[in-house]
């Protein structure tokens, strides 16, 4: 062992303070000097509860930092001592033993460095007088805590040994070092300063405090004593007043904006509202979902996201409501759905949990959006993605107020849209009726004038042949006038909903053959082909309203021939049987006529709608044919569909439910039906 070290061991063996010797070596590395503990005396061994042999790797270990790795501050200080062969003194708190030491550092030689540790804990932690009822904390000018009383421990939730030696930033919310330096300067200059601060309790709770700090020593070892008073309740009350004030200001701005909301600017106003709410509540994502009219699907219609949060709107369109039953069940019965943690969702919310996790959501709050108390049309939601959020009762209430405001606005805009639509429909209906009356006056006057004129000519006719021609024209005019009056009366009856189906045994094949034969002449007069494809399934007798079925198909066939100038008109019919013994008559009527555009197709079933009125006057008609056919189909629980393109023709498809003839009814007609079945037709495809 080095003689110098051996001499020091004898000299400081019984010293009342800790004594440590380092050996300093140089090597080629970024760290520069390398320090290794060579010796420490029994006093230091007792202070630190360690032995030299128990230290293991002694390189770069520092007694000054209680046998933790040397800090850059210690290295710099030791390096200075060795380089300049001078002495340094500093103070340090040893956390494991909760003691303060004044450390003297000096060189022994070019390779040896000595440190002496003198316990100054009593000096540093002078007892705080028990007469102080407030929480008290003492710290030095560097912000290191020297002492605290029991009241401060209760306030912070920490024990004394957990606080002493720590920096103030350990549990005091100080925004930055400059603020602490500024406060320290104020205390030194004025000897006293009062300010508000925020403490972080051991359980993470925040405590607001009023701090009065005083300078109790002005020498180089002076310290600051701060008296801490808990003002959390007062601060929360003040913050709530400010919070409510800001919310009311935001709500007022949103309400003023929504006053002028209409169908054209509603989307823009909702997006603006979401941004205001998202920033106010400090959430990661704010959004609105609305359901479809049939409530089968729902879509993310509006969205705001905080910076750095990915949007989800494009991924959340036309979602099936039945896929997340738990979600909609909750919203249908509660105005608020609060999910504090996605991990805590119940087992029946498996689909909901999967969807939320896919979006990275940790917590969320959702408020129902209703058009009425019972009509749930969507929801307003707020997501927390980056952390698990907590919403107190105040925030939940405020969000519910916002959802009610949004619900009222959507309800108002939709009501306005319905009123506008109703007004437009009323105006369109009025125009249609005026046009109808105009056409009806023309249509009725034409056959009436024909009747009167023909009768006048008949009276003055000389020959029998002339009289027969005039009587023929009288007959045709009477038929046309009767048809117009019949359409008006039929539509009136259907609109009054007084008509009921008249079901009776009905032979489909015979009915279709007679109908095709009846329209042969009309098609031939326009040089058109009338084609028919009658499926063998029509060889059956059913229970149905024959008169109305024939009326429906005749009206569609009549229009097909009327608006086709070249080509052909085709009727195809078959019976489709279902498993429940019921069956459906399916009829397709196709033409190669003028066709219709999309705008016309939207109105063809409206009473009095005539499309191109000039064309209607040329072809004739009251504008009631298709509306009557559709009303008659509704009476029979049937349906009608149409496909058409301008210049390419039109296809109508009709479905009419049928009932099989009961056994007792069928027996009465067995003989006639057997004759029809056993006598094969010449052709079930007619080309006229």
Secondary structure, DSSP 8 states (H G I E B T S, - for coil): --HHHHHHHHHHTT-SSEEEEEEEEE-SSTT-EEEEEEEE-HHHHHHHT--SGGG---BTEETTTTTEE--HHHHHHHHHHHHHT--EEEEEEETTTTEEEEEEEEESSSSEEEEEEEE-HHHHT----TT--SEEEEE-TTSBEEEE-HHHHHHHS--HHHHTTSBGGGTEE-S-HHHHHHHHHHHHHHSEEEEEEEEE-TTS-EEEEEEEEEE---STT--EEEEEEE-HHHHHHHHHHHHHHHHHHHHHHHHHHHHT--TTTHHHHHHHHHHHHHHHHT-SEEEEEEE-TTSSEEEEEEEEE-TT----GGGSSSEEGGGGHHHHHHHHH-SEEEES-GGG--GGGHHHHHHHHHTT-SEEEEEEEESSSS-EEEEEEEEE-SS-----HHHHHHHHHHHHHHHHHHHHHHHHHHHHHHHHHHHHHHHHHHHHHHHHHHHHHHHHHHHHHHHHHHHH--SHHHHHHHHHHHHHHHHHHHHHHHHHHHHHHHHTT------EEEEHHHHHHHHHHHHHHHHHHTT-EEEEEE-GGGSSEEEE-HHHHHHHHHHHHHHHHHT--SSEEEEEEEEEE-TTS-EEEEEEEEE-S----HHHHTTTTSTT--SSHHHHHHH---S-HHHHHHHHHHHTT-EEEEEEETTTEEEEEEEEEEEE--HHHHHHTHHHHHHHHHS--S-SEEE-
